[in-house]
Amino acid sequence: MEEVKQIISINGPVVIAEGKKDFAMHDMVLVGSLELLGEVIKIDKNSAIIQVYEDTSGLKIGEKVVTTGAPLSLSLGPGLIGNIFDGILRPLDDLKKKTGDFIERGCTLPSINKSSLWDFKAIVKIGDKVKQGDVLGNVQETNSIVNKIMVPVGISGEVVEVKPEGKYSAYDIIAKINTGKNIVNLNMIQTWPIRKQRPYKKRLEANDLLFTGQRVIDSIFPITKGGTAMIPGGFGTGKTMLQHQLAKWCDADIIVYIGCGERGNEMTDVLEEFPKLTDPRTGRPLMERTILIANTSNMPVAAREASIYTGITIAEYYKDMGYNVAIMADSTSRWAEALREISGRLEEMPAEEGFPSYLPSRLSEFYGRAGKTQNENGNIGTVTIIGAVSPQGSDFSEPVTQNTKRFVHVFWALNRDLAYSRHYPAVDWNISYSEYAAKLEDWYEEKVDPKFNEYRQRIIKMLEEENELIEISKVVGQDVLSDNKKLVLEICKAIRVGFLQQSAFNEIDTAVPLKKQFKMMESSLILYDTASRLIKQGIPISKIKEKGFFEEYVKLKFNIGNHEKDMEEFKVFNKKIKTELRKIEEEYEMHL
């Protein structure tokens, strides 16, 4: 480290330091006598503007600034999974043991514990040629995840030494590589700058469904592994709850949950509840494949800005091992507000609603790091980003929502009226969309059923028609509608309550397999088609409603289990529909 400048201005988290020494953009620096962590964000002649990731109270003009000579980087290795970090990857549990409930300024601890020992099993031997990304050996990080110790980026050569199988610290040398110029000592840790995307060999088309168990998502507005989605919604519409459901039930291998600028009590719930959750795939704690990044609204605003880059860097690290990683960012609105505050203190020219003009490019950079890639070692991995957006007053025309919409392919809009009527997930089917649905058509036909796409399109079309009929009914009243239009309203009501609405607290309904989702769609369409045929023959809809099939359909989600053998119950229900409605038809024919 080298002393480079002295502080000449302090404006909240923004500090200006001046001196003769050169600075580099994005250099990590230590500010003041407390050595507060900061990052260079602008250089002007002999002065450097720094955003400080800790509280700057008590900082004085003239205090020294020291540079590390490297950008803000993370130490990546075994020990990240199952841990809780702040926005710059400081382990909160370890910080609490050291400083108590409130983090002392200038307190830094390594993200990977130096005392933890890991069982290392080498898969290379002396004399092997290796390059960046190649796997040197494996470490069982948790019961669910094997950490593949990879050759760091920029290093290639011949293995001249490798440790035998045994227990080692992440900081112990486990291999030596002759690059042709020198001998490089390698441990289990890689260092990577958070604002730089990790390299990969080839970007692939994301065409595999990320199963979530939520019917409105999997069947109507799906997302792929390696896809991008946003969840915009006002206060109380269930953004965090939906992300919790996705984190628990989606079939990603690893979950990175970023609490970015959320209220402290909300993050407390997350930090207390997640360790108690059971992974439905393994029956073990969900934390064995989860990393939590907690950056609450009362934490320094600059660290909030860094937190989403911290999360995406961790996700890319595990993606390089061939894992499917899902990021839950809650919420990117708070991150954008941090950008706005720092931009204001820098006296930059504001754009719409005070946000900086570079907001779209920053959003593009973040969501652009999602995807499905073939990595340097040949593994195929994915990073899926699901970002919550918190528009004030549920105004979806505000800048963060509109700009995010430009860079994501799935839009799950949460509706306040649905949420307040206890319809969860409160996804508004009238304005939500998924651009991945067309790409997944072949996947649905092969993995679920050849008729899946047809049924999905029919249900979407009926829901659109229902919306038009509701508008008409508001003007002329529902009584003047023809029976076939009333049937559309009835079946759509049953679909809304029985299919789109889902209970997270019901053991059967909390997450539903795709086969059951398909069977539920099929039963609703059988009910509609059979009833429609009767109405065309002049049978009033009141006669059909007397049989109670619409109400019975709503209860199917609770009454029919999720196992393969339970699916036979749908055949019984479908047969009952046809038999009972056929009786009505016969009675009607007898009276003609």
N, C-alpha and C positions, 0 to 999 in steps of 0.2 A: 504494500500500500504506500501511497505517496501523498503528502499534504499538498493541496493544489490551490485552494482559494479561501477567502474569508467572506462571511455573510455581510451583505450590505442592505438587504431588504427582507422583511418577513411579512407575508400576507396570508394568514391562515396556514394551509398546508403547502403554499407556494413560497419558496425561498429563492432569493437571488444571491449568488456568490460571485465574487470578482477576484481576479488574480492573473498572473502572467502565464501560468501553466495551461496547456491545452486540455480540453475536455472532449469526450466523444458522446454522441447522442446515445441515450438509453444506458449510459454508464450507471452502475449502482454505486452510490456514495454513502458515506457516514457523516451525518450532520451534527455539529456542535459537540460539546463536552460529553453529552449522553450518548453520542454516536447513534443518532436516530437514522433509521434506514430510509433512503430516498433514491430517486431516479432522475437523471437529467432528461428533460423533455424539450428544451430549447436552448440554443447557443447563440449569443449575440456578441461578436468581437471578443473582449476579454471576460465577459460575464456569462454565467450559465444559470438557467432557470431550472429549479429542482422541485419535483413534487415529493413531499415527505409522507411516508406511509404510517407515521405515528403523530400523536398530538404534539404540536410545536409550542405549547404554553411554556413560558420561561426561557425560551431561546433568545439569545441576545445578538445584537449587531456586533460584528468583529469576531465571533466564534469561528473556529476553523472547520473546513469541509475537507474530507479525505476521500479519495476515489479508490475503488477496488480495481479499476482498470478493466472491468468486464461488465456486460449487461446484466440486468436483473435475471437471475437464472434459478432453476430448481434442481435439487438433488433428487434423482429418480432411482429407485431401487426397491428391494424387498422391505416390507414394513409400512408401506403407504396404506394398503388395504386394511380396513377395520379401524382406521384412525380418524380423528377429527382435527382439522387444521383451520387456521385463519386465512385471510385472503392472500397472504404471501408465504403460505405453507409452513407456518410455525405450529408445532403440535400443541393444541390447547390443553390437553391433559398434563403434559410435562410442564407447560408454563404455569399451570395452576399449582402444581407441587412446588414450583420454585418461587412464585411470587404471590400466590393466593388467588382469590376470585377475580381480582382486577390486575390486568397485565401491566407490569412496570415498563415505562418507556426505556428504549435502548436494550431491552432484554431479548436476546436471540438464542435460539436453541436449534440444533440440526433437525431437519424433518425426519431423518432416519436415525433411530436410536443406536448409539455406538456400542451399547452393552448387549444388545440382542444377538444371539447366535443362530445361524441358519444352516440347515443340512444341504451342502452343495454336492451335486453329482455332475461331474464333467462329462461332456459328450464329445469333446475333441481330445486329440492326443498330440504329443510332441511330434512336430514335423508337418502337421496339417496346415494348409493354406487357408487363411480366413480373411474376410473383408467386412466392412461396416454392416451391421445388422445381423451377421451370422451369430448363431447361438453357441456360446461356450459351454454352458451347463445349465442345470435346472435347480431351482430352490422351491420347496413346497411352502409358499407364502401363507396360505390358509388351507383349510380342508378342501375348499372349492377351487382355489386358484394356484397354478404352478407359475412362478415367476421365471421367465427365460432370460438368463443373464446374457446380454448381447454385446457384441463388439461395438464400442462407441463410433459415432459418425466421424469419418475422416481418418480412420485407422485401418490398415490392411497389412498383411504380411504373413510370416510363418510363426507358428506356436513353438516357442523354445522351452517353455515351462508351464505346467498346469498342476494345480494342487490335487491330491487324491481326495476321494470321497471322505467327507467329514464335516464337522461343525466349524463355521467361520463367522466372524463379524462381517457386516457389509463393507467395512472399510479395509479388511484384510486383502492382501494381494492374492488373487486366485489364478492368475495366468500372466505370462510374459510373452510379448510378441515382438519379433524382429521385423521392423518395417523396411529394412534395407539401409536406413540411415542411423537408427538407434534402437535400443530396446525399450519398449513401452510396458510399464507395469499397469495391470488392470485389476480393479476390485469390482464389487458388485454394483457400484454406483455410477450413474451417468449424470452429467450436468448439462442442462439445456436451457437457453434463453426463452422466456415465456412468450415473447412477441414474435417468435420465428417458428414457422411450421416445420415439423420434422420431415425429412425427405422420404420419398417412396419411389418404387420402380414404375408403377403404372396405376392410373385411376380407372376403376371399373364401374360398370353400370350397376346402380343399386336396384336390385330386382327381387329381393327376398323380403317377405313380410316381417316386420317387427311385431310379433304377437303380443298383445297387451291384456287380453281377456275381457276388454271393454267392448261391448257389441257395437256401439255407435262409432267406435274407432275402427275396429278390425273389419267390420262388414260394410260400413258406409263411407268413412273417411280414413282410409288406412295410411300407415307410414311404413317405409322400408327400413331395413337395417342400413345405416349410412345416410339416412334421410334427414330432413330438417323440418321442424314444425314449430308453430307458435300457439300459445294459449292466451289470447287477450281476454280480459274480463275485469269488471269493476270490483270494488271492495265487496267481499262476501259471496262471490259467485262460485268459489270452489277451485281456484287455480292450484293452490297448494295441495288440497285434498286429492285432486286429479293426478298431480305429479307424484304424490305418495303412492297412489294405486299403480301408476305406471312403473315406478321404481320397484315396487314389490312383485308385480306380476309379469312385466315384460320379459321376453326371453333373451335379453342381453346377458352376456357373461359377467360384466362388471358395471356398476352404477357409480357415477360421480355426481353427487348432489351439491349444487352451489347455492347457498342461501345468501344472495347478494343484496344487502341493504334492506332486508326485511326486518319487521319489528322483533325486538328481543324475545317477547313471549312466544311468538310463532316459532322462532328458531329453537327456543328452549323445548317446545313440544317435539320438534324434529329430533333434537339431540337426545331427548329422553325416550321417545317412542321407537326410533330406528333400532337401537341396540336390543329392544325387546321383541322385535319382529322376527318371525320364523320364515326362512326361505322356503317357499312352496316346492322348489325343485329338489332340495336336499334334505329338508327337515331340520337343518341347522340354522344358527342365527344368520339373519340377512346381512349383518355387518361383515360377514366373511367374504363378501364380494362387493362391498360398498365403501366409498370414500366420501366423507362429509367435509365441505368447506363452509365454515360459518363466518359471515361477515355482516354483522347486524348494523342497523341504521345509526347506532350511537358510536360505532367504530370510525376511525379516521376515513374521510371520504376518498382519499387517494388509494387506500388499500382496497376499497370497494371497486375502484376502476380496474385494479390489477386482478381481482379474484376470478373473473371469467377466463382470463388468459391462463391463470394457474390451473383451472379446471380442464381446459382444452389441452394443455400441455401434458397433464397426467393421462388424459384419455388417449392421446396419440402414442404415448409411451407403451401403454398396454395394447393398443391396436397393432403396434409393430410386432407384438408377440403372436398375433393371429386371433386376438379376442374381439368379440363384438361388445363395444362399450357404448352406453347410453348416458348422455349428460342431461341432467335436469337443472336448468338455470332459473332461479326464482329470486328476483325478477330482473330482466334486462332493462326495465324502466328505471329502476333505482341505479343501475350502472350508468344509464344515459344521463341521469340527474347528476351523478358524480362528474361525468364529462362536462356537463353544463356549468357546474360550480367552479371547476378548475379553469375552464375556458374563460369564465367571467373574471376570475382573479388575474388571469393573464391579459385581461383587457382586449380579448380578441373580438372581432366583429361578429355579433350574434346573427344566427339565421332564425328560422321560424320558431316562435315561442321561446326564444333565448338559447335554444340548443346550438352547439357549434356547427358550422357548415360542413365539417368532416364527419358528422354523425353517420350518414349513409355509408361512407367508406369503411368506418370502423365496424359497423354492423356486417357489412359485406365480408370483411376480413375474418370476423368471428365465425359466421355461419359457413363461409367458404372452406373452413378447416374440417367440416363434416365430410363424410364420404366413405366409399368402399374402395380399398386400395390393395394392390399386390405390393407387398413390402420388399425391402432390400434382401431379406432372407428367403423370399418365396412364399411366406405365409400370406394369407388373405385375411384382413381385418376390417372392421367398420367402426366409425364414430357417428353416432346419431345424436343430434342436438334438439332438445325440446325446451324452448324458452318461454317462460311466462312473461306477459306484458301487462302492466297495470295502468291503463289509461284513466286519467282523472274523470270522474263522472261517467264512466263507461263510454267515453267519446272515442270511437274508433277512427276518427279523422285526425287525431293528434299525431305529431311527427314521428314518435317512436313506433307506434302501431303501423302507420303507413309505410315508413321506411323499412321496417322489419318484413312487412308483407312482400316487399320487392325481392327479398333474398331467400324466402322459405317456400317450400312446396306444399305444405299442409297448413291449413288455417282452421283451428278449432275455436270458434268464437263462443264465449260463454255469455249466456243471456241472464240478465238480472231477474227478469220476471220468472223464468224457469227455476232459477235457484231459490227465489223467495217462495215459490210454490212447492219446494222440496223435490224438484225433478233433478236428479243427479245421475250421471254427469250432465251439467247444464249446457251442453253443446247445442248451439242453435243450428238446426239442420237447414234452415232457410238461407243462411249466409256463409256457412262453413263449406270448405271444399278440400279435396286432395288431388294433387296433380300426379300422384303415384298410382291411382286406381287403374288407369289404362296399362301401365307397365306391369301391373300385378295380375292382369287377366289370365295369362297363361299359368301363372303360379296357382291361382285359385282353382282353375280347371284341373290341374294335375294333382294338387295336394288336397283339395276339399271335394269339389263336385263339378262336373261340366256345366251344370245349370246355375252355378253360384253367381256369375256375372249378370245373367239374365234376371235373376230374382232381385239382385241388388238394384239394377236399373229400374225395374218395375216399382220397387218400394220408394225409391227416390222420386220417381215421376208422380206417384200417388201423393206423396207428402207435398210436392209442389202444387198439385191440384187442390189439395186440402187448403193450403194457404190462400189460394185464389177464392175458394168457396167461402172461407171464413170472412174474407173482405166483402164478398157479395152479401153474405148473411147479415153483416153489420148494417147494410143499407136497406135491404128488402125483407130481412127476417128469414130464418131457416125453414119455416113452414112452407114457403112457396117453392122450395127446391124440389126437384123430382126425386123419386125414390132411389134412382141409381146414383144421384149426387149425394143423397143422405147416406147411402151405403159407403161411399168414399170417406165421408166424415166419420162414420162409425168404425170402419176398419183402420183408418189412420189414428183414431183415438186409441184403439187397441194396440197398434204398433208403437205409438208414442209411450204409452204406459207399460206395455208388456215387453217391448223389445228395446226401445231406446233408453228408457229409464232403468237404472240398475242400482241395487243396494250393496254398498260396500260392507255392510254389517251382517249380511246374510251369507252363511257358509257356502250355500250352493250358488248364489247369484253374484258373489263378489268378483269372480273371474270365471268366464265361460269358454269352454273349448270351441274351436271353429266349427266342428261338426254339429254341435248343438245350436250354434248361431244359425247355421244353414237350415237346420230342421225347423227352427222357429220362423225363419223367413218363409220356408215352404208351407208351413201350416197356415200362416196368415194369408198367403196367396190362394191356397186351396179354399179357405173360408170365403175369401172375396169372390173367387171365380164361381164357386157353387152358388153363393147367394145372388150373384149378378145374373146367373142363368135363370133363377127363379123370378127375379124382378122383371126380366125381359118378357116373361110369360104373364106378367100382370099381378103377380103375388105381392102384396104390400110388404114393405120392410118391417112393419110392426109384427107381422107373423113370424118373420125370421128372428127378430130380436127376442121374441118370447122364449126361444130355446136356450138363451143364455150363453151362446158360444163366444160372444165377444168378451164377456166377463171371465169365462173359463180360460180363454186364450191368455189373458193378462196374468193368470195364476200359474201358467205352465212353467215360467222361469223359476218358481219356487217348488213346484210339485214334481218336476222331472229332474233327476240328478244329472251329473256331468259325466258319468261313466258310460262306456260303450253299450253295456247291457241296458242302461236306462233309456237309450234312444228308441227302443221298441215302443215306448209309451206314445211317441209321436204318431206312429202308425195307428195305434188305437184311437187317438184323438181325431186323426184325419178320417178314419173309417166312420167314426161316430158322426162327424159333420155330414158326410155324404149320405149316410143311412137316415138320419133324422130329417135332413132337408129334403130327401127323396120322398119321405112320408108326407111332408107338407105339399110337395108337388103332386103326389098321387091324390091327396084329398082335394086339391084344387081342380084336378082333371075330372074327378068324379062329379063335381058340382057344375061343370060346364054342360 
